[in-house]
Amino acid sequence: MLSSRSLKIAVLGLTVAIAGCNRESGEKAQPQASASAGAAAGDEKPAGGETLSGTIDRSHKGSDMPDFTLTDQSGKQTKLASFKGKPLLVNLWATWCAPCVVELPMLDKLAETRGAELKVLTVSQDMPTTANNVASFLTGKGATHLEPWLDPKNDLAAHYEVTTLPTTIYYDAAGKELWRYVGGHDWTSAEAAQMLAEAK
């Protein structure tokens, strides 16, 4: 029978393993996937009729957009600040995160229908070993309006203190944060439209 101390150590070890911490490479621990959707990676919708759900966080409202540079698989770079001028929805996701995968078609639809007035920026939090597959992963999911931006060192996740994926941050046209949404969400819903309307 495990002692109380041994049980705590075992639970801590399991938590670190689930979070994707890679001690060998020295990379920062990756956030955990939200448990808000009961889908397996690759599912088009939550299993068992469950719905995506999460929580909105307005405690950082008014914070400036960070000065980070993102890269895609071809080496193309872009600065977050280059997207100022219209509202920006930054979605932190990963290929191994089931709720993130469930969100992709909704984010793609949002990018397609509202792209003229709103930028949807999906930023993969996959480790370098899997980051090379992000573009083909998006294509395979039919996400033709989402760009495969990478953050292999999880700099954005560290900046936003993200512990759960997906996490989505919304900025107004001036680059001021309006809210963060932690967990999966239906970005094509009336509720999402109301939330996105907060950017004047």
KELO-80775 format. One record per residue: residue in one letter; y, z, x of N, C-alpha, C in turn. Coordinates in steps of 0.1 Angstrom, whole numbers, plus 2048, in hexadecimal, padded with zeros to 3 digits. Each point is the difference from the previous one (the first is absolute). Layout:
BEGIN
 aa  nY  nZ  nX caY caZ caX  cY  cZ  cX
  A   Y   Z   X   Y   Z   X   Y   Z   X
...
***
This chain:
BEGIN
 aa  nY  nZ  nX caY caZ caX  cY  cZ  cX
  M 7F4 800 808 80C 800 7F8 80C 800 809
  L 80A 7F7 7FC 80C 7FF 808 809 80C 7FE
  S 806 805 80C 80A 80A 7FF 80D 7FB 7FA
  S 809 808 7FB 80D 7FC 7FB 808 7F7 80A
  R 7FF 805 80D 808 7F8 80A 7F9 7F2 803
  S 7F3 800 800 7F9 7F3 802 803 7F7 7F5
  L 800 805 7F3 803 7F8 7F5 80E 7FA 801
  K 80A 808 804 80D 7FB 801 801 7F5 80A
  I 7F9 802 80C 801 7F6 80A 7F9 7F3 7FB
  A 7F5 801 7F9 7F9 7F4 7FB 809 7F8 7F6
  V 807 808 7F7 809 7FA 7F7 80C 7F9 807
  L 806 806 80A 80A 7FA 808 7FC 7F4 807
  G 7F4 800 805 7FA 7F4 807 7FF 7F5 7F6
  L 7FB 803 7F4 7FE 7F5 7F6 80D 7FB 7FC
  T 80B 808 7FE 80D 7FC 7FC 805 7F6 80B
  V 7FF 804 80D 805 7F7 80A 7F8 7F3 800
  A 7F3 800 7FE 7F8 7F4 800 805 7F7 7F4
  I 802 806 7F4 805 7F8 7F5 80E 7FA 803
  A 808 807 806 80E 7FC 803 800 7F4 80A
  G 7F5 7FE 807 7FF 7F4 809 806 803 80E
  C 800 80D 804 805 803 80D 7F7 7FA 80B
  N 806 7F9 809 7F9 7FA 80B 804 807 80D
  R 7F8 80A 804 803 808 80B 7FE 7F8 80D
  E 7F6 7F7 800 7FD 7F9 80C 80C 7F7 805
  S 806 7F9 7F6 80B 7F7 804 80D 807 801
  G 801 80D 7FB 80D 807 801 809 7FC 7F5
  E 7FC 7F8 7F6 809 7FC 7F6 802 80B 7F6
  K 80C 800 7F9 803 80A 7F7 7F6 7FF 7F4
  A 7FE 80C 7FA 7F7 800 7F4 806 7F7 7F5
  Q 7F7 7F9 7F9 804 7F8 7F5 800 808 7F4
  P 809 7FC 7F6 800 808 7F3 7F3 7FE 7F9
  Q 7FD 809 7F7 7F5 7FE 7F7 803 7F7 7F5
  A 7F5 7FA 7FA 802 7F8 7F4 801 809 7F4
  S 809 7FC 7F7 802 807 7F4 7F3 800 7F8
  A 7FD 80B 7FA 7F4 801 7F8 803 7FD 7F1
  S 80C 7FB 7FE 804 7FE 7F2 7F9 7F5 7F9
  A 7FA 7F7 807 7F8 7F5 7F9 7F2 801 805
  G 7F7 7FE 7F6 7F2 801 803 7FA 7F2 804
  A 807 7F8 807 7FB 7F3 803 7FB 7FF 80E
  A 7F6 7F8 802 7FB 7FD 80E 809 7F5 805
  A 801 7FF 80E 808 7F6 806 7FB 7F2 7FB
  G 809 7F8 7FD 7FC 7F2 7FB 800 7FF 7F1
  D 800 80B 7F9 801 7FF 7F1 80D 7FB 7FB
  E 800 7F9 7F6 80C 7FA 7FA 808 80B 7F8
  K 7F9 809 7FA 806 80B 7F8 7F9 80D 802
  P 806 80B 7FC 7F9 80D 802 7F3 800 7F9
  A 7F6 806 806 7F2 801 7F9 801 80A 7F5
  G 7F7 7FF 7F6 7FE 80A 7F6 80C 801 7F7
  G 809 7F6 7FF 80B 800 7F7 80B 809 805
  E 7FF 806 80C 80B 809 805 80D 7F8 803
  T 80B 807 7FF 80D 7F9 803 805 805 80D
  L 808 7F8 806 807 804 80C 80B 80A 7FC
  S 801 80A 808 80A 80A 7FD 804 807 80D
  G 80C 805 800 806 806 80C 80C 809 7FC
  T 808 803 80A 80C 808 7FD 80C 7FA 807
  I 80B 802 7F9 80D 7FB 806 807 80B 807
  D 806 7FD 80B 806 80A 809 80F 7FB 802
  R 809 808 7FB 80F 7FC 802 807 809 80A
  S 7F8 808 807 806 80A 809 807 7FA 80C
  H 7FE 7F3 803 806 7F9 80B 80B 7F6 7FC
  K 803 801 7F3 80A 7F7 7FB 80D 800 808
  G 805 7F4 803 80C 7FE 808 7FD 7FF 80F
  S 7F4 802 805 7FD 7FE 80E 801 7F2 804
  D 804 7FE 80C 802 7F2 806 7F2 7FA 803
  M 7FF 7F3 7FF 7F5 7F9 804 7FE 801 80F
  P 7F4 803 805 7FD 802 80E 802 7F3 808
  D 803 800 80C 801 7F4 809 7F3 7FD 807
  F 7F7 7FB 7F8 7F3 7FC 806 7FE 7F1 800
  T 7F8 7FC 80A 7FC 7F2 801 7F2 7FE 7FC
  L 7FD 7F7 7F7 7F2 7FD 7FC 7FC 7F3 806
  T 7F3 7FE 802 7FA 7F4 806 7F5 7FB 7F7
  D 7FE 7F3 800 7F4 7FA 7F9 7F6 7FC 80B
  Q 7F5 7FA 7FB 7F5 7FD 80A 804 7F5 809
  S 809 7F8 7FD 804 7F5 809 80B 804 80A
  G 804 80D 7FF 80A 805 809 80E 7FF 7FB
  K 802 7FB 7F4 80D 7FF 7FA 805 80E 7FD
  Q 80D 803 803 805 80D 7FD 80C 800 7F6
  T 802 80B 7FA 80B 801 7F7 804 80F 7FF
  K 80D 802 7FE 805 80E 7FF 802 803 7F1
  L 7FD 80C 7FD 802 804 7F2 80E 7FE 7FB
  A 80A 802 809 80E 7FF 7FD 803 7F1 7FC
  S 7F8 7F7 804 803 7F2 7FD 7FE 7FD 7F1
  F 7FA 809 7F9 7FD 7FE 7F1 80B 806 7F8
  K 80B 806 806 80B 806 7F8 807 7F4 7F9
  G 805 803 7F4 807 7F6 7F9 7FA 7FF 7F2
  K 7F4 804 7FE 7F9 801 7F3 7F6 80C 801
  P 7FD 805 7F4 7F6 80B 801 7F3 7FD 807
  L 7FB 80A 807 7F4 7FE 808 7F5 80A 7FC
  L 7F4 7FB 7FD 7F5 809 7FD 7F6 7FF 80C
  V 7FF 80B 807 7F7 800 80C 7F3 808 7FC
  N 7F5 7F8 800 7F3 806 7FD 7F7 801 80C
  L 7FD 80D 803 7F7 803 80B 7F2 800 7FB
  W 7F7 7F8 805 7F2 7FE 7FB 7F7 7FE 80C
  A 7F3 7FF 7FC 7F6 7FD 80A 7F4 7F9 7F9
  T 7F9 7F7 808 7F5 7F9 7FA 7F4 809 7FC
  W 7FF 80C 806 7F5 809 7FD 804 80A 7F4
  C 80C 7FE 7FB 804 80A 7F5 7FF 7F9 7F3
  A 7F6 805 7F8 7FD 7FA 7F3 80C 7FF 7F6
  P 808 80B 7FE 80B 7FF 7F7 80B 7F6 805
  C 801 7FE 80D 809 7F6 806 7FC 7F2 7FC
  V 7F2 7FE 801 7FB 7F3 7FD 802 7FD 7F1
  V 7FE 80A 7F8 802 7FE 7F1 80F 7FC 7FE
  E 809 805 807 80E 7FD 7FE 804 7F2 804
  L 7F9 7FA 80A 804 7F4 806 804 7F5 7F6
  P 7F7 7FD 7F6 804 7F5 7F6 80D 803 7F8
  M 802 80D 7FE 80C 804 7F8 80D 7FE 809
  L 7FE 804 80D 80C 7FE 809 802 7F2 802
  D 7F6 7F8 801 801 7F1 802 807 7FA 7F4
  K 7FC 805 7F4 807 7FB 7F3 80E 803 800
  L 803 80D 805 80E 804 800 808 7F8 80A
  A 7FA 7FD 80B 807 7F7 80A 802 7F2 7FB
  E 7F7 7FB 7F8 801 7F3 7FA 80B 7FF 7F6
  T 800 80A 7F7 809 7FF 7F4 80E 805 803
  R 801 80A 80A 80D 806 802 806 7FD 80E
  G 7F9 7F7 807 804 7FE 80E 80E 7FC 803
  A 807 7FA 7F6 80E 7FC 803 809 80C 800
  E 7FC 80B 7F9 809 80C 7FF 7FB 80C 807
  L 7F3 7FF 805 7F9 80C 805 7F7 7FC 80B
  K 800 806 80C 7F7 7FD 80B 7F4 80A 7FF
  V 7F4 7FB 7FF 7F4 808 801 7FA 7FF 80E
  L 800 80B 807 7FB 7FF 80E 7F4 809 802
  T 7F4 7FA 802 7F4 807 802 7FE 802 80F
  V 7FE 80C 804 7FE 803 80E 7F3 807 802
  S 7F6 7F9 807 7F3 805 802 800 80C 80A
  Q 7F9 80A 7FD 7FE 80C 808 7F2 800 807
  D 7FA 7F4 800 7F3 7FF 807 801 802 80F
  M 7F6 805 806 800 802 80E 7FF 7F2 807
  P 804 7FF 80D 800 7F3 807 7F2 7F9 7FF
  T 7F5 807 800 7F3 7F9 7FF 7FE 7F8 7F3
  T 807 804 7F5 7FE 7F9 7F4 80D 7F9 7FB
  A 80B 802 807 80D 7FA 7FC 7FF 7F1 801
  N 7F8 7FA 809 7FF 7F2 801 7FA 7F9 7F4
  N 7FB 808 7F7 7FA 7FA 7F4 809 801 7F3
  V 80C 805 802 809 803 7F5 804 7F3 7F8
  A 804 7F6 808 804 7F3 7F9 7F5 7FA 7F8
  S 7F4 7FF 806 7F4 7FA 7F9 7FC 809 7F4
  F 802 80E 802 7FC 809 7F5 809 7FD 7F4
  L 80E 7FF 802 809 7FD 7F5 7FD 7F3 7FA
  T 7FD 7F6 808 7FD 7F3 7FB 7F3 800 7F7
  G 7F6 808 805 7F4 801 7F8 801 807 7F3
  K 80B 809 7FF 803 807 7F3 809 7F8 7F7
  G 804 7F3 805 809 7F8 7F8 80E 804 800
  A 804 809 80A 80D 805 801 809 7F6 808
  T 804 7F5 7FA 807 7F5 807 80F 802 801
  H 805 80B 7FA 80F 802 801 803 80D 809
  L 7F5 805 806 802 80C 809 7FE 7FC 80E
  E 809 805 809 7FF 7FD 80E 7F8 80B 807
  P 7F8 7FC 80B 7F8 809 807 807 808 80B
  W 809 808 7FD 807 808 80A 7F7 80C 804
  L 801 803 80D 7F7 80A 806 808 80B 806
  D 7FA 80C 800 806 80C 806 7F4 808 806
  P 7FA 7F9 80B 7F3 806 805 802 80D 806
  K 80C 805 804 801 80D 806 804 80A 7F5
  N 801 7FB 7F4 803 809 7F5 80E 807 801
  D 809 7F8 806 80E 806 802 807 803 7F3
  L 7FE 7F7 7F6 807 802 7F3 7F9 80C 7F9
  A 7F3 801 801 7F9 80B 7F9 805 80D 807
  A 802 800 80D 804 80C 807 80F 803 7FB
  H 808 7F6 800 80E 802 7FC 801 806 7F2
  Y 7F8 7FA 7F7 801 805 7F2 7F7 80C 7FD
  E 7F9 805 80A 7F7 80B 7FF 7F6 7FD 7F5
  V 7FA 7F4 800 7F6 7FC 7F7 7F3 806 802
  T 7FA 807 7F6 7F2 805 802 7F7 7F9 7F6
  T 805 7F8 7F7 7F8 7F9 7F6 804 7F2 7FF
  L 7F6 7F7 800 802 7F2 7FD 7FB 7FC 7F2
  P 806 7F7 7F9 80D 7FA 804 80B 809 7FE
  T 80B 7FE 807 80D 806 7FE 80A 7F5 800
  T 809 800 7F6 80A 7F5 7FF 80E 806 800
  I 809 7FA 808 80E 805 801 809 7F6 7FB
  Y 80A 804 7F8 809 7F6 7F9 80E 803 805
  Y 806 7F5 805 80E 800 805 809 7F7 7F7
  D 80D 804 7FF 809 7F8 7F9 805 7F5 80A
  A 809 7F8 7FB 805 7F4 808 807 805 80D
  A 806 80C 800 807 805 80B 7F7 807 80A
  G 7F3 801 7FE 7F6 806 809 800 80F 7FE
  K 803 805 7F4 7FF 80E 7FD 7F4 803 7F8
  E 7F8 80A 804 7F4 803 7F9 803 805 7F2
  L 7F8 7FB 7F6 801 805 7F2 7F5 809 7FD
  W 7F4 7FD 803 7F4 808 7FD 7F4 7FB 809
  R 7F6 809 800 7F3 7FD 805 7F5 802 7F5
  Y 7F6 7F7 800 7F5 802 7F7 7F4 802 808
  V 7F9 80B 7FE 7F4 804 808 7F4 7FE 7F7
  G 7F7 7F6 804 7F5 7FD 7F8 801 7F2 7FA
  G 7F5 7FC 7F9 800 7F3 7FA 809 7FF 7F4
  H 805 7F4 7FD 808 7FE 7F4 7FF 7F2 7FB
  D 801 7FE 7F3 801 7F2 7FA 80E 7FB 801
  W 802 7F8 80A 80E 7FB 803 804 7F5 7F6
  T 7F8 7FC 7F7 803 7F7 7F5 803 806 7F3
  S 800 80E 800 801 807 7F3 80F 802 7FC
  A 802 804 7F4 80E 803 7FB 806 80B 808
  E 7F7 80A 803 805 80C 807 805 7FC 80E
  A 7F9 7F7 807 804 7FB 80D 80D 7F8 7FF
  A 801 7F8 7F5 80D 7F9 7FE 80C 809 7FF
  Q 7FE 80B 7F9 80A 80A 7FE 804 807 80D
  M 7F5 803 808 803 806 80D 807 7F6 809
  L 7FC 7F4 800 807 7F6 809 80E 7FD 7FC
  A 803 802 7F3 80E 7FE 7FB 80A 80A 805
  E 7FB 80A 807 809 80A 806 809 7FB 80B
  A 7FB 7F5 806 809 7FA 80B 80A 7F7 7F9
  K 80D 804 801 80B 7F9 7FA 805 7F5 809
***
